[in-house]
């Protein structure tokens, strides 16, 4: 597919969504559909590179649209990726880049993309560590193959544990790189890349489909919200 | 046999900040037992009563032990073991 013909859904306009969206726009992706319902906070500015002091208190979508103006077509969806909104958000999209800050959304995106057969690149970053996982349109191996199910109880995220600004920059760029590879027709499905900012070591492993994975064996065929409680 | 184990950032509080440590064992299970003797508490972060915790992956080289022989996966000279936990955030 020509990049200029592609519509990519960006889930989350935060620390990962900012550099990833910028890289995709600059690389010639025709349309970015971005979903988020948050506003910019001063504590975001060290890592959400498309925002500045004047952005604080404003919707992230408006600020990211302002920053990307003239680079690509931007579709703004003022919602989170939820069981009730997932299908409409995915409609017409050729690929998803998911950079949400919570596990329920990651698993929901995984399942929704598996059902819709849309490729997705998941990414995450906390403290000095980040990861990116590419999942092809065939859905296997997927996020559930690797991490199985939504963790219960308290887990660390950027809000509770913090993240170093450059870490999300590196991981967001990696996420965009994997997304572009898939749009260009390269087979990177199953690639899992991890970045350790303490040692500046980047590692890549090829994941395998899990035989009993509920998502890529199509046993999950709906988006029942009870499945996505953290 | 001694094996190098790569420790992810969230578990380095248990290894004194070290990103790589050495532990001994002929299998992954024995390795984790020895790791826990040297760094108490780490086994509980990696395993539950069913085996490797759902949100943690343990690799020998580039292979997830779930796709090898689990905790009975045998280690060979030169193997490196990596621990990769699930993370959310951005």
HADDOCK unambig.tbl for C-alpha pairs under 7 A between the chains (distance, minus, plus):
assign (segid A and resid 14 and name CA) (segid B and resid 90 and name CA) 6.30 0.50 0.50
assign (segid A and resid 15 and name CA) (segid B and resid 90 and name CA) 4.84 0.50 0.50
assign (segid A and resid 16 and name CA) (segid B and resid 90 and name CA) 5.28 0.50 0.50
assign (segid A and resid 99 and name CA) (segid B and resid 90 and name CA) 6.22 0.50 0.50
assign (segid A and resid 100 and name CA) (segid B and resid 89 and name CA) 6.33 0.50 0.50
assign (segid A and resid 100 and name CA) (segid B and resid 90 and name CA) 6.53 0.50 0.50
assign (segid A and resid 101 and name CA) (segid B and resid 88 and name CA) 5.07 0.50 0.50
assign (segid A and resid 101 and name CA) (segid B and resid 89 and name CA) 3.73 0.50 0.50
assign (segid A and resid 101 and name CA) (segid B and resid 90 and name CA) 5.52 0.50 0.50
assign (segid A and resid 102 and name CA) (segid B and resid 88 and name CA) 5.16 0.50 0.50
assign (segid A and resid 102 and name CA) (segid B and resid 89 and name CA) 6.30 0.50 0.50
assign (segid A and resid 103 and name CA) (segid B and resid 88 and name CA) 5.94 0.50 0.50
assign (segid A and resid 124 and name CA) (segid B and resid 87 and name CA) 6.03 0.50 0.50
assign (segid A and resid 124 and name CA) (segid B and resid 88 and name CA) 5.04 0.50 0.50
assign (segid A and resid 124 and name CA) (segid B and resid 89 and name CA) 5.11 0.50 0.50
assign (segid A and resid 124 and name CA) (segid B and resid 90 and name CA) 5.62 0.50 0.50
assign (segid A and resid 125 and name CA) (segid B and resid 87 and name CA) 6.73 0.50 0.50
assign (segid A and resid 125 and name CA) (segid B and resid 88 and name CA) 6.40 0.50 0.50
assign (segid A and resid 125 and name CA) (segid B and resid 89 and name CA) 5.07 0.50 0.50
assign (segid A and resid 125 and name CA) (segid B and resid 90 and name CA) 5.13 0.50 0.50
assign (segid A and resid 126 and name CA) (segid B and resid 87 and name CA) 6.84 0.50 0.50
assign (segid A and resid 126 and name CA) (segid B and resid 88 and name CA) 6.97 0.50 0.50
assign (segid A and resid 126 and name CA) (segid B and resid 89 and name CA) 5.61 0.50 0.50
assign (segid A and resid 126 and name CA) (segid B and resid 90 and name CA) 6.85 0.50 0.50
assign (segid A and resid 128 and name CA) (segid B and resid 9 and name CA) 6.63 0.50 0.50
assign (segid A and resid 129 and name CA) (segid B and resid 9 and name CA) 6.41 0.50 0.50
assign (segid A and resid 147 and name CA) (segid B and resid 54 and name CA) 5.89 0.50 0.50
assign (segid A and resid 147 and name CA) (segid B and resid 55 and name CA) 5.05 0.50 0.50
assign (segid A and resid 147 and name CA) (segid B and resid 86 and name CA) 6.57 0.50 0.50
assign (segid A and resid 148 and name CA) (segid B and resid 54 and name CA) 6.02 0.50 0.50
assign (segid A and resid 157 and name CA) (segid B and resid 88 and name CA) 5.61 0.50 0.50
assign (segid A and resid 157 and name CA) (segid B and resid 89 and name CA) 4.75 0.50 0.50
assign (segid A and resid 158 and name CA) (segid B and resid 89 and name CA) 5.03 0.50 0.50
assign (segid A and resid 158 and name CA) (segid B and resid 90 and name CA) 6.19 0.50 0.50
assign (segid A and resid 168 and name CA) (segid B and resid 90 and name CA) 6.28 0.50 0.50
assign (segid A and resid 205 and name CA) (segid B and resid 62 and name CA) 5.41 0.50 0.50
